[in-house]
Amino acid sequence: MPELVFFSGTMDCGKSTLALQIEHNRSARGLQGMIYSRNDRAGRGKLSSRLGLVTEAVEAADDMDFYTHVVGRLTAGGRVDYVIADEAQFLAPDQVDQLARIVDDLGLDVFAFGITTDFRSKLFPGSQRLVELADRIEVLQVEALCWCGAKATHNARTVDGRMVVEGAQVVVGDVVGDVDGGPADVGYEVLCRRHHRRRQTSATAHAAALSPDVLPVDTPR
């Protein structure tokens, strides 16, 4: 039976790599799929992994109707055997409903990949709807690690190395943005729950370790 499968995890756990692997394995067997992505690190119309692998994809705009898009491809004589949707956390809930309709009405497998919660530990609307509708949820087993070595469970947004908990839900990482009237480096980091609660990133932890107040030493008399 066709399924809507949601592959989820934190950042850096290999979601996009697995999406590319599924696409490779199926295309090697002569199957043809529709690949969608959104806000990919490699740019518009790309599905890429941090390992350097990349393939072409359809950029999923805010107003895209996935069901209509796939039906249009089939009506035009194209072939679609499966659907891959990467960065699915950025999808609107009604777009997730469209993915479910592709499974139910067209009989195609749909594989969605995305992180579950944002930098504030709040569910993305798209991920929430996938949890509600998916036939199967797979938590990826490639564990990302916090800087302390513990299992990373939370995604953190950093500005100049310091964790922030306010701002727009979607901001592209590894960029220079304008924060409080000046330029700032915006990035993301995975943390364990303890250090996410303490807002302690690798940068701030390193700074604390260098502080003389952390590791006092005896002074000669």
Accessible surface in RSA format (square Angstrom, percent):
REM  Atomic radii and reference values for relative SASA: ProtOr
REM  Chains: A
REM  Algorithm: Lee & Richards
REM  Probe-radius: 1.40
REM  Slices: 20
REM RES _ NUM      All-atoms   Total-Side   Main-Chain    Non-polar    All polar
REM                ABS   REL    ABS   REL    ABS   REL    ABS   REL    ABS   REL
RES MET A   1   213.33 110.5 148.83  98.5  64.50 153.6 119.51 101.6  93.83 124.3
RES PRO A   2    44.41  32.4  32.12  29.3  12.29  44.7  34.49  28.5   9.93  61.7
RES GLU A   3    52.02  29.9  52.02  39.4   0.00   0.0  12.20  23.6  39.81  32.5
RES LEU A   4     2.17   1.2   2.17   1.6   0.00   0.0   2.17   1.5   0.00   0.0
RES VAL A   5     0.81   0.5   0.81   0.7   0.00   0.0   0.81   0.7   0.00   0.0
RES PHE A   6     0.58   0.3   0.58   0.4   0.00   0.0   0.58   0.4   0.00   0.0
RES PHE A   7    20.86  10.4  20.86  12.9   0.00   0.0  20.86  12.6   0.00   0.0
RES SER A   8     4.82   4.1   4.68   6.2   0.14   0.3   4.39   9.4   0.43   0.6
RES GLY A   9    16.45  20.3   0.00   N/A  16.45  20.3  15.25  41.8   1.20   2.7
RES THR A  10    20.06  14.3  17.54  17.8   2.53   6.0  15.99  21.5   4.08   6.2
RES MET A  11    22.21  11.5  21.35  14.1   0.86   2.1  10.49   8.9  11.72  15.5
RES ASP A  12    72.28  50.6  47.37  47.2  24.90  58.9  24.73  58.2  47.54  47.4
RES CYS A  13     4.56   3.4   3.94   4.4   0.62   1.5   3.92   9.9   0.63   0.7
RES GLY A  14    29.34  36.2   0.00   N/A  29.34  36.2  21.87  60.0   7.48  16.7
RES LYS A  15    22.10  10.8  20.06  12.3   2.04   4.8   9.67   8.7  12.43  13.2
RES SER A  16    10.39   8.8   7.98  10.6   2.41   5.6   3.66   7.8   6.73   9.4
RES THR A  17    38.53  27.4  37.58  38.1   0.94   2.2  32.13  43.2   6.39   9.7
RES LEU A  18    53.49  29.8  50.67  36.3   2.82   7.1  53.23  37.4   0.26   0.7
RES ALA A  19     0.00   0.0   0.00   0.0   0.00   0.0   0.00   0.0   0.00   0.0
RES LEU A  20    15.35   8.5  12.38   8.9   2.97   7.5  12.67   8.9   2.68   7.2
RES GLN A  21    86.30  48.3  82.84  60.5   3.45   8.2  28.12  59.8  58.18  44.1
RES ILE A  22    25.21  14.3  23.99  17.9   1.22   2.9  25.21  18.2   0.00   0.0
RES GLU A  23    36.59  21.0  36.59  27.7   0.00   0.0   0.60   1.2  36.00  29.4
RES HIS A  24   109.89  60.1 109.13  75.9   0.76   1.9  62.55  64.5  47.34  55.1
RES ASN A  25    73.86  50.9  69.01  66.7   4.84  11.7  24.56  59.1  49.30  47.6
RES ARG A  26    67.25  28.2  66.03  33.7   1.22   2.9  13.00  17.8  54.25  32.9
RES SER A  27    48.75  41.2  32.67  43.6  16.08  37.0  22.19  47.3  26.55  37.2
RES ALA A  28    61.50  56.5  23.09  35.6  38.41  87.4  35.70  50.3  25.80  68.3
RES ARG A  29   192.87  81.0 162.56  82.9  30.31  72.2  63.73  87.1 129.14  78.3
RES GLY A  30    44.11  54.4   0.00   N/A  44.11  54.4  36.32  99.7   7.79  17.5
RES LEU A  31    57.71  32.1  54.39  38.9   3.32   8.3  54.39  38.2   3.32   8.9
RES GLN A  32    86.93  48.6  83.03  60.7   3.91   9.3  28.20  60.0  58.74  44.5
RES GLY A  33    23.46  28.9   0.00   N/A  23.46  28.9   0.50   1.4  22.96  51.4
RES MET A  34     9.56   4.9   8.60   5.7   0.95   2.3   7.08   6.0   2.48   3.3
RES ILE A  35    19.03  10.8  14.03  10.5   5.00  12.1  14.03  10.1   5.00  13.6
RES TYR A  36     1.46   0.7   1.46   0.8   0.00   0.0   1.46   1.1   0.00   0.0
RES SER A  37     0.65   0.6   0.01   0.0   0.65   1.5   0.65   1.4   0.00   0.0
RES ARG A  38    38.16  16.0  38.16  19.5   0.00   0.0   1.87   2.6  36.29  22.0
RES ASN A  39    59.07  40.7  36.75  35.5  22.32  53.7  12.41  29.9  46.66  45.1
RES ASP A  40     9.96   7.0   0.16   0.2   9.80  23.2   0.00   0.0   9.96   9.9
RES ARG A  41   111.43  46.8  70.23  35.8  41.19  98.1  59.18  80.9  52.25  31.7
RES ALA A  42    53.65  49.3  18.05  27.9  35.60  81.0  29.24  41.2  24.41  64.7
RES GLY A  43    33.13  40.9   0.00   N/A  33.13  40.9  32.84  90.1   0.30   0.7
RES ARG A  44   184.43  77.4 163.18  83.2  21.25  50.6  75.84 103.7 108.59  65.8
RES GLY A  45    13.38  16.5   0.00   N/A  13.38  16.5  12.70  34.8   0.68   1.5
RES LYS A  46    61.84  30.2  61.84  37.9   0.00   0.0  31.52  28.4  30.32  32.3
RES LEU A  47     0.37   0.2   0.37   0.3   0.00   0.0   0.37   0.3   0.00   0.0
RES SER A  48     6.07   5.1   6.07   8.1   0.00   0.0   6.07  12.9   0.00   0.0
RES SER A  49     6.74   5.7   0.92   1.2   5.82  13.4   1.92   4.1   4.82   6.8
RES ARG A  50   147.14  61.8 109.68  55.9  37.46  89.2  56.14  76.7  91.00  55.2
RES LEU A  51   136.69  76.1 102.80  73.5  33.89  85.2 108.19  76.0  28.51  76.7
RES GLY A  52    62.23  76.7   0.00   N/A  62.23  76.7  37.13 101.9  25.10  56.2
RES LEU A  53    95.90  53.4  92.78  66.4   3.11   7.8  95.68  67.2   0.21   0.6
RES VAL A  54    83.04  54.6  56.85  51.5  26.18  63.1  56.85  49.4  26.18  71.0
RES THR A  55    39.50  28.1  31.50  31.9   8.00  19.1  15.62  21.0  23.87  36.1
RES GLU A  56   116.22  66.7 109.17  82.6   7.05  16.8  66.68 129.0  49.54  40.4
RES ALA A  57    18.25  16.8   0.00   0.0  18.25  41.5   5.76   8.1  12.49  33.1
RES VAL A  58    46.34  30.5  43.23  39.1   3.12   7.5  46.34  40.3   0.00   0.0
RES GLU A  59    28.38  16.3  16.85  12.7  11.53  27.5  10.44  20.2  17.94  14.6
RES ALA A  60     1.68   1.5   1.15   1.8   0.53   1.2   1.15   1.6   0.53   1.4
RES ALA A  61    43.11  39.6  36.07  55.7   7.04  16.0  43.11  60.7   0.00   0.0
RES ASP A  62   107.41  75.2  86.95  86.5  20.46  48.4  37.78  88.9  69.63  69.4
RES ASP A  63   130.03  91.1  98.05  97.6  31.98  75.6  49.38 116.2  80.66  80.4
RES MET A  64    31.46  16.3  20.72  13.7  10.74  25.6  28.84  24.5   2.62   3.5
RES ASP A  65    56.75  39.8  50.98  50.7   5.77  13.7  19.25  45.3  37.51  37.4
RES PHE A  66     0.28   0.1   0.28   0.2   0.00   0.0   0.28   0.2   0.00   0.0
RES TYR A  67    34.84  16.3  34.84  19.8   0.00   0.0  15.87  11.9  18.96  23.4
RES THR A  68    84.75  60.3  81.17  82.3   3.58   8.5  64.26  86.3  20.49  31.0
RES HIS A  69    67.72  37.0  57.23  39.8  10.49  26.8  42.57  43.9  25.15  29.3
RES VAL A  70     0.00   0.0   0.00   0.0   0.00   0.0   0.00   0.0   0.00   0.0
RES VAL A  71    48.69  32.0  48.63  44.0   0.06   0.1  48.69  42.3   0.00   0.0
RES GLY A  72    37.14  45.8   0.00   N/A  37.14  45.8  31.47  86.4   5.67  12.7
RES ARG A  73    94.02  39.5  87.13  44.4   6.89  16.4  30.27  41.4  63.75  38.6
RES LEU A  74    65.71  36.6  50.79  36.3  14.92  37.5  51.11  35.9  14.60  39.3
RES THR A  75   113.25  80.5  79.89  81.0  33.36  79.5  74.71 100.4  38.53  58.3
RES ALA A  76    92.19  84.8  48.00  74.1  44.19 100.5  61.86  87.1  30.33  80.3
RES GLY A  77    68.34  84.3   0.00   N/A  68.34  84.3  35.89  98.5  32.45  72.7
RES GLY A  78    26.72  33.0   0.00   N/A  26.72  33.0  16.93  46.5   9.80  21.9
RES ARG A  79   112.74  47.3 106.63  54.4   6.11  14.6  45.15  61.7  67.58  41.0
RES VAL A  80     8.12   5.3   0.00   0.0   8.12  19.6   0.00   0.0   8.12  22.0
RES ASP A  81    39.47  27.6  25.54  25.4  13.93  32.9   6.82  16.1  32.65  32.6
RES TYR A  82     1.25   0.6   1.25   0.7   0.00   0.0   0.00   0.0   1.25   1.5
RES VAL A  83     0.00   0.0   0.00   0.0   0.00   0.0   0.00   0.0   0.00   0.0
RES ILE A  84     0.00   0.0   0.00   0.0   0.00   0.0   0.00   0.0   0.00   0.0
RES ALA A  85     1.48   1.4   1.39   2.1   0.09   0.2   1.48   2.1   0.00   0.0
RES ASP A  86     3.98   2.8   1.57   1.6   2.41   5.7   0.00   0.0   3.98   4.0
RES GLU A  87    25.54  14.7  24.86  18.8   0.68   1.6   2.23   4.3  23.31  19.0
RES ALA A  88     0.00   0.0   0.00   0.0   0.00   0.0   0.00   0.0   0.00   0.0
RES GLN A  89     6.48   3.6   4.57   3.3   1.92   4.6   0.00   0.0   6.48   4.9
RES PHE A  90    43.25  21.6  27.32  16.9  15.93  41.5  31.16  18.9  12.10  34.6
RES LEU A  91     5.79   3.2   2.48   1.8   3.31   8.3   2.50   1.8   3.29   8.8
RES ALA A  92    37.91  34.9  32.01  49.4   5.90  13.4  37.27  52.5   0.64   1.7
RES PRO A  93    59.49  43.4  59.48  54.2   0.02   0.1  59.49  49.1   0.00   0.0
RES ASP A  94    84.46  59.2  80.76  80.4   3.70   8.7  38.21  89.9  46.25  46.1
RES GLN A  95     2.31   1.3   2.31   1.7   0.00   0.0   2.17   4.6   0.14   0.1
RES VAL A  96     0.00   0.0   0.00   0.0   0.00   0.0   0.00   0.0   0.00   0.0
RES ASP A  97    55.85  39.1  50.12  49.9   5.73  13.5  22.72  53.5  33.12  33.0
RES GLN A  98    29.91  16.7  28.64  20.9   1.27   3.0  14.18  30.2  15.73  11.9
RES LEU A  99     0.00   0.0   0.00   0.0   0.00   0.0   0.00   0.0   0.00   0.0
RES ALA A 100    16.82  15.5  16.17  25.0   0.65   1.5  16.72  23.6   0.10   0.3
RES ARG A 101   120.55  50.6 116.71  59.5   3.84   9.1  34.56  47.2  85.99  52.1
RES ILE A 102     0.00   0.0   0.00   0.0   0.00   0.0   0.00   0.0   0.00   0.0
RES VAL A 103     6.53   4.3   5.34   4.8   1.20   2.9   5.34   4.6   1.20   3.2
RES ASP A 104   113.79  79.7  78.53  78.2  35.26  83.4  26.75  63.0  87.04  86.8
RES ASP A 105    84.84  59.4  50.44  50.2  34.40  81.3  16.29  38.3  68.55  68.4
RES LEU A 106    50.42  28.1  24.62  17.6  25.80  64.9  30.31  21.3  20.12  54.1
RES GLY A 107    44.82  55.3   0.00   N/A  44.82  55.3  21.14  58.0  23.68  53.0
RES LEU A 108    21.18  11.8  20.32  14.5   0.86   2.2  21.18  14.9   0.00   0.0
RES ASP A 109    36.27  25.4  34.31  34.1   1.97   4.6   1.35   3.2  34.92  34.8
RES VAL A 110     0.00   0.0   0.00   0.0   0.00   0.0   0.00   0.0   0.00   0.0
RES PHE A 111    15.09   7.5  15.09   9.3   0.00   0.0  15.09   9.1   0.00   0.0
RES ALA A 112     0.00   0.0   0.00   0.0   0.00   0.0   0.00   0.0   0.00   0.0
RES PHE A 113     0.00   0.0   0.00   0.0   0.00   0.0   0.00   0.0   0.00   0.0
RES GLY A 114     0.41   0.5   0.00   N/A   0.41   0.5   0.41   1.1   0.00   0.0
RES ILE A 115    17.30   9.8  17.30  12.9   0.00   0.0  17.30  12.5   0.00   0.0
RES THR A 116    39.63  28.2  38.21  38.7   1.41   3.4  28.41  38.2  11.21  17.0
RES THR A 117    32.32  23.0  31.75  32.2   0.57   1.4  23.38  31.4   8.95  13.5
RES ASP A 118     2.50   1.7   0.59   0.6   1.90   4.5   2.08   4.9   0.42   0.4
RES PHE A 119     3.75   1.9   1.02   0.6   2.73   7.1   1.02   0.6   2.73   7.8
RES ARG A 120    84.65  35.5  70.60  36.0  14.06  33.5  21.33  29.2  63.32  38.4
RES SER A 121    46.02  38.9  26.29  35.1  19.73  45.5  25.69  54.7  20.33  28.5
RES LYS A 122   129.09  63.0 127.13  78.0   1.97   4.7  71.48  64.3  57.61  61.4
RES LEU A 123    82.82  46.1  66.23  47.4  16.59  41.7  66.23  46.5  16.59  44.7
RES PHE A 124     8.14   4.1   8.14   5.0   0.00   0.0   8.14   4.9   0.00   0.0
RES PRO A 125    64.15  46.8  58.86  53.7   5.29  19.2  62.98  52.0   1.17   7.3
RES GLY A 126     0.00   0.0   0.00   N/A   0.00   0.0   0.00   0.0   0.00   0.0
RES SER A 127     0.00   0.0   0.00   0.0   0.00   0.0   0.00   0.0   0.00   0.0
RES GLN A 128    79.55  44.5  79.43  58.1   0.12   0.3  10.64  22.6  68.91  52.3
RES ARG A 129    70.89  29.8  70.36  35.9   0.53   1.3  10.13  13.9  60.76  36.8
RES LEU A 130     0.00   0.0   0.00   0.0   0.00   0.0   0.00   0.0   0.00   0.0
RES VAL A 131    69.84  46.0  57.27  51.8  12.57  30.3  57.27  49.8  12.57  34.1
RES GLU A 132    95.75  55.0  58.93  44.6  36.81  87.7  38.35  74.2  57.40  46.9
RES LEU A 133    59.61  33.2  40.29  28.8  19.32  48.6  42.63  29.9  16.98  45.7
RES ALA A 134    20.11  18.5   0.00   0.0  20.11  45.7   0.00   0.0  20.11  53.3
RES ASP A 135    90.91  63.7  53.15  52.9  37.77  89.3  15.40  36.2  75.52  75.3
RES ARG A 136    94.53  39.7  88.21  45.0   6.32  15.0  48.45  66.2  46.07  27.9
RES ILE A 137    75.06  42.7  48.57  36.2  26.49  63.8  48.57  35.0  26.49  71.9
RES GLU A 138    58.92  33.8  58.27  44.1   0.65   1.5   8.77  17.0  50.15  40.9
RES VAL A 139    91.24  60.0  82.80  75.0   8.44  20.3  82.80  71.9   8.44  22.9
RES LEU A 140    27.03  15.1  15.01  10.7  12.03  30.2  16.69  11.7  10.34  27.8
RES GLN A 141   153.80  86.0 132.10  96.5  21.71  51.7  65.11 138.6  88.70  67.3
RES VAL A 142   101.08  66.5  95.49  86.4   5.59  13.5 100.66  87.5   0.42   1.1
RES GLU A 143    99.06  56.9  74.65  56.5  24.41  58.1  22.31  43.2  76.75  62.7
RES ALA A 144     9.95   9.1   1.11   1.7   8.84  20.1   7.63  10.7   2.32   6.1
RES LEU A 145   106.10  59.1  86.24  61.7  19.86  49.9  86.24  60.6  19.86  53.4
RES CYS A 146     4.36   3.3   0.00   0.0   4.36  10.2   0.00   0.0   4.36   4.7
RES TRP A 147    97.28  39.0  55.87  27.0  41.41  97.2  69.25  36.9  28.03  45.5
RES CYS A 148    50.01  37.8  12.99  14.5  37.02  87.0  17.24  43.7  32.77  35.3
RES GLY A 149    47.25  58.3   0.00   N/A  47.25  58.3  27.91  76.6  19.33  43.3
RES ALA A 150    45.48  41.8  33.37  51.5  12.10  27.5  43.55  61.3   1.93   5.1
RES LYS A 151   110.70  54.0  99.18  60.9  11.52  27.4  52.54  47.3  58.16  62.0
RES ALA A 152     3.53   3.2   0.00   0.0   3.53   8.0   0.00   0.0   3.53   9.4
RES THR A 153    63.06  44.8  44.88  45.5  18.17  43.3  47.07  63.2  15.99  24.2
RES HIS A 154    35.00  19.1  34.88  24.2   0.12   0.3  16.15  16.6  18.85  21.9
RES ASN A 155     5.44   3.8   4.99   4.8   0.45   1.1   2.45   5.9   2.99   2.9
RES ALA A 156     0.00   0.0   0.00   0.0   0.00   0.0   0.00   0.0   0.00   0.0
RES ARG A 157     8.90   3.7   8.88   4.5   0.02   0.1   4.55   6.2   4.35   2.6
RES THR A 158    13.74   9.8  13.74  13.9   0.00   0.0   2.31   3.1  11.42  17.3
RES VAL A 159    24.84  16.3  21.06  19.1   3.78   9.1  21.06  18.3   3.78  10.2
RES ASP A 160    90.83  63.6  63.32  63.0  27.51  65.1  34.38  80.9  56.44  56.3
RES GLY A 161    23.58  29.1   0.00   N/A  23.58  29.1  17.25  47.3   6.33  14.2
RES ARG A 162   158.41  66.5 158.33  80.7   0.09   0.2  51.42  70.3 107.00  64.8
RES MET A 163    17.27   8.9   0.94   0.6  16.33  38.9   0.94   0.8  16.33  21.6
RES VAL A 164    41.85  27.5  38.12  34.5   3.73   9.0  41.82  36.3   0.03   0.1
RES VAL A 165    43.52  28.6  34.19  31.0   9.33  22.5  34.19  29.7   9.33  25.3
RES GLU A 166   144.42  82.9 131.11  99.2  13.31  31.7  47.87  92.6  96.56  78.8
RES GLY A 167    48.18  59.4   0.00   N/A  48.18  59.4  32.92  90.3  15.27  34.2
RES ALA A 168    65.82  60.5  45.56  70.3  20.26  46.1  57.15  80.5   8.67  23.0
RES GLN A 169    48.93  27.4  37.54  27.4  11.39  27.1  15.26  32.5  33.67  25.5
RES VAL A 170    66.74  43.9  47.81  43.3  18.94  45.6  49.30  42.8  17.45  47.3
RES VAL A 171    52.08  34.3  41.10  37.2  10.98  26.5  45.95  39.9   6.13  16.6
RES VAL A 172    83.02  54.6  73.24  66.3   9.78  23.6  79.51  69.1   3.51   9.5
RES GLY A 173    19.27  23.8   0.00   N/A  19.27  23.8   5.95  16.3  13.33  29.9
RES ASP A 174   134.22  94.0  99.19  98.7  35.03  82.8  39.57  93.1  94.64  94.4
RES VAL A 175    60.48  39.8  50.37  45.6  10.11  24.4  58.61  50.9   1.87   5.1
RES VAL A 176   106.19  69.9  76.52  69.3  29.67  71.5  76.52  66.5  29.67  80.5
RES GLY A 177    22.31  27.5   0.00   N/A  22.31  27.5  21.94  60.2   0.37   0.8
RES ASP A 178   115.05  80.6  82.09  81.7  32.96  77.9  37.19  87.5  77.85  77.6
RES VAL A 179    53.71  35.3  43.87  39.7   9.85  23.7  46.57  40.5   7.14  19.4
RES ASP A 180   150.37 105.3 101.59 101.1  48.78 115.3  42.33  99.6 108.04 107.7
RES GLY A 181    73.63  90.8   0.00   N/A  73.63  90.8  34.03  93.4  39.60  88.7
RES GLY A 182    20.31  25.0   0.00   N/A  20.31  25.0  20.25  55.6   0.06   0.1
RES PRO A 183   114.64  83.6  93.73  85.4  20.91  76.0  95.50  78.9  19.14 118.9
RES ALA A 184     7.93   7.3   4.03   6.2   3.91   8.9   7.84  11.0   0.10   0.3
RES ASP A 185    87.60  61.4  85.55  85.1   2.06   4.9  27.30  64.2  60.31  60.1
RES VAL A 186    10.30   6.8   8.03   7.3   2.27   5.5   8.56   7.4   1.73   4.7
RES GLY A 187    12.55  15.5   0.00   N/A  12.55  15.5  11.58  31.8   0.97   2.2
RES TYR A 188    71.43  33.3  39.12  22.3  32.31  84.1  35.59  26.7  35.84  44.2
RES GLU A 189    35.51  20.4  31.30  23.7   4.21  10.0  24.70  47.8  10.81   8.8
RES VAL A 190    10.40   6.8   9.00   8.2   1.40   3.4   9.00   7.8   1.40   3.8
RES LEU A 191     0.00   0.0   0.00   0.0   0.00   0.0   0.00   0.0   0.00   0.0
RES CYS A 192    10.53   8.0  10.53  11.7   0.00   0.0   8.14  20.6   2.39   2.6
RES ARG A 193   157.79  66.3 155.40  79.2   2.39   5.7  35.98  49.2 121.81  73.8
RES ARG A 194   120.36  50.5 116.60  59.4   3.76   8.9  36.90  50.4  83.45  50.6
RES HIS A 195     7.75   4.2   7.75   5.4   0.00   0.0   1.26   1.3   6.50   7.6
RES HIS A 196    16.19   8.8  14.37  10.0   1.82   4.7   6.79   7.0   9.40  10.9
RES ARG A 197   173.05  72.7 141.95  72.4  31.11  74.1  46.84  64.0 126.22  76.5
RES ARG A 198   146.58  61.5 117.66  60.0  28.92  68.9  42.66  58.3 103.92  63.0
RES ARG A 199   128.92  54.1 118.07  60.2  10.85  25.8  26.42  36.1 102.50  62.1
RES GLN A 200    46.49  26.0  45.43  33.2   1.06   2.5  10.40  22.1  36.09  27.4
RES THR A 201     0.32   0.2   0.32   0.3   0.00   0.0   0.32   0.4   0.00   0.0
RES SER A 202    51.65  43.6  45.90  61.3   5.76  13.3  25.04  53.3  26.62  37.3
RES ALA A 203    50.78  46.7  36.70  56.6  14.08  32.0  45.71  64.4   5.07  13.4
RES THR A 204    24.24  17.2  18.94  19.2   5.30  12.6  20.73  27.8   3.51   5.3
RES ALA A 205    12.39  11.4   7.43  11.5   4.96  11.3   7.92  11.2   4.46  11.8
RES HIS A 206   114.20  62.4 108.60  75.5   5.60  14.3  76.58  78.9  37.62  43.8
RES ALA A 207    56.69  52.1  45.30  69.9  11.39  25.9  48.73  68.6   7.96  21.1
RES ALA A 208    41.17  37.9  33.62  51.9   7.54  17.2  40.71  57.3   0.46   1.2
RES ALA A 209    54.95  50.5  43.15  66.6  11.79  26.8  44.95  63.3   9.99  26.5
RES LEU A 210   126.11  70.2  99.34  71.1  26.77  67.3 102.82  72.2  23.29  62.7
RES SER A 211    35.52  30.0  28.00  37.4   7.52  17.3  23.15  49.3  12.38  17.3
RES PRO A 212   111.47  81.2  94.81  86.4  16.66  60.6 104.28  86.1   7.19  44.7
RES ASP A 213   128.80  90.2 100.50 100.0  28.30  66.9  31.86  75.0  96.95  96.7
RES VAL A 214    75.55  49.7  54.91  49.7  20.64  49.7  60.26  52.4  15.29  41.5
RES LEU A 215   125.05  69.6 117.48  84.0   7.57  19.0 118.43  83.2   6.62  17.8
RES PRO A 216   110.66  80.6  86.26  78.6  24.40  88.7  90.00  74.3  20.66 128.4
RES VAL A 217   123.64  81.4 100.83  91.3  22.80  55.0 107.03  93.0  16.61  45.1
RES ASP A 218   145.96 102.2 118.48 117.9  27.49  65.0  37.89  89.2 108.07 107.8
RES THR A 219   106.11  75.5  92.17  93.4  13.94  33.2  62.05  83.3  44.06  66.6
RES PRO A 220   134.44  98.0 102.08  93.1  32.36 117.6 114.33  94.4  20.11 125.0
RES ARG A 221   286.39 120.2 206.75 105.4  79.64 189.6 112.30 153.5 174.09 105.5
END  Absolute sums over single chains surface
CHAIN  1 A    12111.4       9282.1       2829.3       6580.9       5530.5
END  Absolute sums over all chains
TOTAL         12111.4       9282.1       2829.3       6580.9       5530.5
